[in-house]
Amino acid sequence: MPKFPERIVLPIREATISYYPNFLSTIEANACFEVLKSKIVWQQEEVRVFGKIYPQPRLTALYGNNQNAYTYSGLTLYPKAFTPTLLNLKKKIETVCPNEFTSCLLNLYRDGKDSNGWHSDDEKELGINPIIASISLGQERMFHLRHKEKKDWKYKMPLGNGSLLLMEGETQHNWQHQIPKTRKKIKERINLTFRIIP
């Protein structure tokens, strides 16, 4: 019988979120981090906030197995072809989540000043109930969730090196999430968010 990684279903209402804390071994996660940091074509995009242009507080890249663009926060990204490392990780995710992921939006958080503000992954390209499979590599960072309407519904947890967070169902309809800034002196983190953009 195949051995599946430990799965923790988060106790969050109006959402379907699973956490696999040891999806990748430490050795595998560290190796993937080094390869992706050096081989991915990272870019710092610019975003418009209240009429002013600011550099995005992290580096990003989009990869996929098709040419379909992804638009969010006023940015439109066009994918490069999956690398062997990304393909291997995609196949591994698909062993616990039987869907064919077509795209991966990558984020490189260089230090505690880099962040990702409150948002939902609910862009029209992702469909009605989008599935987001998020692998964390490198520095552990806090992950915050808040309900869109019920302001007292909140949840936060650390995302560790080699972990997988799987968000499904109505999660994006009802919840927002973020990676907040921190004043702590911390190392780099790479986040891979696999998506389906048909």
Secondary structure, DSSP 8 states (H G I E B T S, - for coil): -------EE---TT-EEEEETTSS-HHHHHHHHHHHHHHS--B--EEEETTEEEE-SSEEEEEESS---EEETTEEE--EE--HHHHHHHHHHTTTS-S---EEEEEEE-STT--EEEE----GGG-SS--EEEEEEES-EEEEEEESS-TT-EEEEEE-TT-EEEEETTHHHHEEEEE----S----EEEEEEE---
